[in-house]
């Protein structure tokens, strides 16, 4: 089964849970910027958690398919519409499993967030490279030829279920794993640097990308010179000479020489994926013990959502209307 890309959206890439075990060779982690959202989208359509999905940025694609599909969109709210072959149009809601007959799915602007993740039952069929199907935009490999989607592309599904569907089906319930976290400070563990991120507001720069979230605002006092290059990871907060911090994200390099002022905690790192250019963000320091406790709580929260939706996912009919 194929998905035909009519329009690609602003930046739509194939991503999964990421690439592990290669950073010592300079290979980035990559993967969905909010892995929990991608995994929940996979869960809603009955996939394994690490199946490849489409990551949408600010504006989604238009896709045509010739057979019925089951899909789910998690992350930012989306303006999504589906046009059946008979010309009837329907609104497609996010945060729930949706079964669609053959037709065209058009995903417009994302709302209340910068990114969303689109999963299809069966998973997207692109080759495994170094143990992952994630697109490495900086390295130019994996995913779909190491690049974002383009008009005219075709994507295959690995193992799509056989579905018989003549009109869209979707439940009334939905999930939103970050529903009560919006607007809260991003917590980080400070390094031994005297620089503090807290106590001020920062604006997300339009120059941000999957490699790093760039912040605009009051210039921080620059630390003396560049350091000897040392390992960095997604979540590391660097301070370049211009005094404007950068929070490294999934496509970040593996070493860096800029001074490090702290590290965003694992529980809050996915929230950075949802920040739009121009949005205001604040930081709050915490210790390593608090970071560990919050990481455990975040994993437990996702596990509860999966448990609560298990019955509905298992009971989805694969045939009939």
C-alpha positions as CSV (number, residue, x, y, z in Angstrom):
1,X,0.0,0.0,0.0
2,X,1.3,3.5,-0.9
3,X,0.7,7.0,0.4
4,X,1.0,9.6,-2.4
5,X,2.4,12.9,-1.3
6,X,0.5,15.7,-3.0
7,X,2.0,18.5,-0.9
8,X,4.7,17.9,1.6
9,X,4.0,20.5,4.3
10,X,6.6,22.9,5.7
11,X,9.0,20.2,7.1
12,X,7.7,16.6,7.2
13,X,10.1,13.8,7.9
14,X,10.1,10.1,8.7
15,X,11.1,9.5,12.3
16,X,10.9,6.7,14.9
17,X,12.2,6.4,18.5
18,X,15.8,7.3,17.4
19,X,19.2,5.9,16.7
20,X,21.1,4.4,19.6
21,X,24.6,3.3,20.1
22,X,26.4,5.4,17.4
23,X,27.1,8.7,19.1
24,X,30.7,7.7,19.7
25,X,31.1,7.7,15.9
26,X,29.5,11.2,15.6
27,X,26.1,9.9,14.5
28,X,23.2,12.0,15.9
29,X,20.4,10.4,17.9
30,X,17.6,11.8,15.6
31,X,14.1,10.4,16.1
32,X,10.9,12.1,17.0
33,X,11.4,15.3,19.1
34,X,8.6,14.2,21.3
35,X,9.1,10.4,21.4
36,X,6.2,9.9,23.8
37,X,3.7,11.5,21.4
38,X,5.0,9.4,18.5
39,X,4.8,6.2,20.6
40,X,1.2,7.1,21.7
41,X,0.2,7.7,18.0
42,X,1.6,4.2,17.2
43,X,-0.2,2.8,20.1
44,X,-3.5,4.2,19.0
45,X,-3.3,2.4,15.6
46,X,-2.0,-0.9,17.1
47,X,1.7,-0.5,16.1
48,X,4.8,-1.3,18.0
49,X,6.0,1.8,19.9
50,X,9.1,2.2,17.6
51,X,7.4,2.1,14.2
52,X,8.2,4.9,11.9
53,X,5.8,7.9,11.8
54,X,5.7,11.2,10.0
55,X,6.8,14.3,12.1
56,X,4.9,17.4,11.0
57,X,6.3,20.9,11.6
58,X,4.0,24.0,11.7
59,X,2.0,22.8,8.6
60,X,1.1,19.3,7.5
61,X,1.1,17.5,4.2
62,X,-1.7,16.4,1.8
63,X,-1.7,12.6,1.3
64,X,-3.7,10.4,-1.1
65,X,-4.3,6.7,-0.5
66,X,-6.1,4.1,-2.6
67,X,-7.0,1.8,0.2
68,X,-8.6,2.3,3.6
69,X,-6.1,3.2,6.4
70,X,-6.1,3.6,10.1
71,X,-4.2,6.6,11.4
72,X,-3.6,8.7,14.5
73,X,-2.2,12.2,15.0
74,X,-0.7,13.2,18.4
75,X,1.0,16.4,19.4
76,X,-0.2,19.8,18.4
77,X,-3.9,20.3,17.4
78,X,-4.2,20.2,13.7
79,X,-6.6,21.4,11.1
80,X,-7.1,18.2,9.2
81,X,-9.8,17.4,6.6
82,X,-10.5,14.3,4.6
83,X,-12.0,14.1,1.1
84,X,-13.6,10.8,0.1
85,X,-13.6,9.7,-3.5
86,X,-17.3,10.6,-3.7
87,X,-16.4,14.2,-2.9
88,X,-17.8,14.2,0.7
89,X,-15.5,16.1,3.2
90,X,-15.0,15.3,6.9
91,X,-13.0,16.8,9.7
92,X,-10.3,14.5,11.1
93,X,-9.7,14.9,14.9
94,X,-6.4,14.3,16.6
95,X,-5.5,12.2,19.6
96,X,-7.6,9.2,18.7
97,X,-7.6,6.3,16.2
98,X,-9.2,7.2,12.9
99,X,-10.2,4.8,10.1
100,X,-10.6,6.4,6.7
101,X,-11.7,5.0,3.3
102,X,-9.7,5.7,0.1
103,X,-9.3,9.5,-0.5
104,X,-7.2,12.5,0.3
105,X,-6.1,13.7,3.8
106,X,-5.1,17.3,4.0
107,X,-3.4,18.6,7.2
108,X,-3.2,22.3,7.4
109,X,-1.7,24.6,10.1
110,X,-0.8,23.2,13.5
111,X,-2.3,24.9,16.5
112,X,-1.1,25.3,20.0
113,X,2.2,23.7,19.1
114,X,4.9,23.5,16.5
115,X,4.9,19.7,15.8
116,X,2.6,16.7,15.6
117,X,3.2,13.0,14.7
118,X,1.2,11.0,12.2
119,X,1.1,7.2,12.6
120,X,-0.4,4.7,10.1
121,X,-1.3,1.2,11.1
122,X,1.4,-1.0,9.7
123,X,4.2,1.6,10.0
124,X,6.0,3.5,7.3
125,X,8.3,1.2,5.2
126,X,11.7,2.8,4.8
127,X,15.0,0.9,5.2
128,X,16.6,0.5,8.5
129,X,19.9,2.4,8.7
130,X,22.1,1.9,11.8
131,X,19.1,0.4,13.6
132,X,16.6,3.2,12.9
133,X,14.3,4.5,10.2
134,X,14.7,8.1,11.4
135,X,15.7,10.8,9.0
136,X,19.1,12.4,9.7
137,X,18.8,15.7,8.0
138,X,22.2,16.9,9.0
139,X,23.9,13.6,7.9
140,X,21.6,13.3,4.8
141,X,20.7,9.6,5.2
142,X,17.9,7.3,6.3
143,X,14.2,8.0,6.3
144,X,13.3,9.0,2.8
145,X,16.7,9.5,1.2
146,X,17.8,11.6,4.2
147,X,15.5,14.5,3.4
148,X,12.1,15.9,4.1
149,X,9.1,14.9,2.0
150,X,8.5,16.4,-1.4
151,X,5.5,16.6,-3.7
152,X,5.3,13.5,-5.8
153,X,7.0,11.2,-3.2
154,X,5.4,7.8,-2.4
155,X,5.6,6.1,0.9
156,X,4.8,2.4,1.5
157,X,3.3,0.9,4.7
158,X,5.1,-2.1,6.0
159,X,2.2,-4.3,7.2
160,X,-1.1,-2.5,6.8
161,X,-4.2,-4.3,8.1
162,X,-7.0,-5.2,5.8
163,X,-9.8,-2.7,6.3
164,X,-13.2,-2.3,4.8
165,X,-14.5,1.2,5.3
166,X,-16.8,3.4,3.3
167,X,-16.9,6.4,5.6
168,X,-14.6,7.8,8.3
169,X,-14.8,6.3,11.8
170,X,-13.4,7.9,14.9
171,X,-14.3,7.7,18.6
172,X,-15.4,10.7,20.6
173,X,-12.6,10.4,23.2
174,X,-9.1,11.7,22.7
175,X,-5.8,11.8,24.6
176,X,-3.4,14.8,25.3
177,X,-0.3,13.8,27.3
178,X,0.7,17.4,27.9
179,X,-2.7,18.9,28.6
180,X,-1.7,20.4,32.0
181,X,1.9,21.3,31.3
182,X,1.5,24.1,28.9
183,X,2.9,27.4,30.1
184,X,4.9,25.8,33.0
185,X,8.7,26.6,33.2
186,X,11.1,24.2,31.5
187,X,13.2,22.6,34.3
188,X,16.9,22.1,34.0
189,X,19.9,20.9,36.1
190,X,22.5,23.7,36.2
191,X,26.1,23.0,35.5
192,X,28.9,24.5,37.6
193,X,28.7,27.6,35.4
194,X,27.8,30.9,37.2
195,X,25.2,31.6,34.5
196,X,21.5,31.2,35.4
197,X,18.7,30.8,32.9
198,X,15.9,31.2,35.4
199,X,14.3,34.5,36.4
200,X,13.8,35.9,32.9
201,X,11.7,35.3,29.9
202,X,13.1,34.0,26.6
203,X,11.7,34.1,23.1
204,X,12.0,31.1,20.8
205,X,14.0,32.2,17.7
206,X,12.8,31.6,14.2
207,X,16.3,30.2,13.6
208,X,15.5,27.1,15.7
209,X,15.4,23.7,14.1
210,X,15.7,20.0,14.9
211,X,19.3,20.5,15.9
212,X,18.7,23.2,18.5
213,X,16.2,25.5,20.1
214,X,17.7,29.0,19.9
215,X,16.6,31.6,22.4
216,X,16.4,35.4,22.1
217,X,16.3,37.8,25.0
218,X,18.6,39.5,27.4
219,X,22.2,38.6,26.5
220,X,23.9,36.5,29.1
221,X,27.4,37.3,30.2
222,X,29.6,35.3,28.0
223,X,31.9,32.9,29.7
224,X,35.6,33.2,29.0
225,X,36.5,31.6,25.6
226,X,35.5,28.3,24.1
227,X,36.2,25.1,25.9
228,X,37.9,22.0,24.7
229,X,35.2,20.1,22.7
230,X,33.4,17.7,25.0
231,X,30.4,15.3,24.6
232,X,27.0,16.9,24.4
233,X,23.5,15.4,24.1
234,X,19.9,16.4,23.5
235,X,19.0,18.7,26.3
236,X,22.4,20.3,26.8
237,X,22.2,24.1,27.1
238,X,25.1,25.8,25.4
239,X,26.1,29.5,25.6
240,X,27.7,30.8,22.4
241,X,29.8,33.9,22.4
242,X,26.7,36.1,21.5
243,X,25.3,35.3,24.9
244,X,22.1,33.7,23.5
245,X,21.5,30.1,24.8
246,X,20.9,27.1,22.5
247,X,19.1,24.0,23.8
248,X,20.3,21.0,21.8
249,X,17.6,18.8,20.4
250,X,17.5,15.3,18.7
251,X,19.6,16.2,15.6
252,X,22.4,17.8,17.6
253,X,26.0,17.2,17.1
254,X,27.8,14.8,19.5
255,X,30.5,17.1,20.8
256,X,30.8,20.9,21.2
257,X,33.1,23.6,22.4
258,X,30.6,26.2,23.7
259,X,30.3,26.5,27.5
260,X,27.5,24.4,28.9
261,X,25.2,26.1,31.5
262,X,23.0,23.1,32.3
263,X,20.9,20.3,30.9
264,X,17.1,20.2,30.4
265,X,15.6,17.3,32.4
266,X,14.2,14.3,30.5
267,X,10.7,14.9,31.6
268,X,10.6,18.4,30.0
269,X,12.7,17.8,26.9
270,X,9.7,16.7,24.8
271,X,7.9,20.0,25.6
272,X,10.6,21.9,23.7
273,X,9.4,20.2,20.5
274,X,6.1,22.0,20.8
275,X,7.5,25.6,21.1
276,X,6.7,27.8,18.2
277,X,8.9,30.7,16.9
278,X,8.2,33.8,18.9
279,X,6.8,31.9,21.9
280,X,7.9,32.9,25.4
281,X,9.5,30.3,27.6
282,X,10.9,30.4,31.1
283,X,13.3,28.1,32.9
284,X,13.5,26.8,36.4
285,X,16.5,25.1,38.0
286,X,16.2,21.8,39.9
287,X,18.6,19.1,41.3
288,X,19.4,15.7,39.8
289,X,17.2,13.9,42.3
290,X,14.1,15.9,41.3
291,X,15.0,15.3,37.6
292,X,15.0,11.6,38.2
293,X,11.7,11.7,40.1
294,X,10.0,13.7,37.4
295,X,11.3,11.4,34.7
296,X,9.8,8.4,36.5
297,X,6.5,10.3,36.9
298,X,6.5,11.1,33.1
299,X,7.0,7.5,32.2
300,X,4.3,6.4,34.6
301,X,1.9,8.9,33.1
302,X,2.4,7.6,29.5
303,X,2.0,4.0,30.8
304,X,-1.3,5.0,32.4
305,X,-2.5,6.5,29.1
306,X,-1.5,3.4,27.2
307,X,-3.3,1.2,29.8
308,X,-6.5,3.3,29.7
309,X,-6.6,3.1,25.9
310,X,-5.6,-0.5,25.5
311,X,-9.2,-1.8,25.4
312,X,-10.3,0.7,22.8
313,X,-7.2,0.0,20.6
314,X,-7.7,-3.8,20.8
315,X,-11.4,-3.6,20.2
316,X,-11.1,-1.6,17.0
317,X,-12.9,-3.4,14.2
318,X,-10.7,-4.1,11.2
319,X,-13.7,-5.0,8.9
320,X,-17.1,-3.5,8.3
321,X,-18.4,0.0,8.4
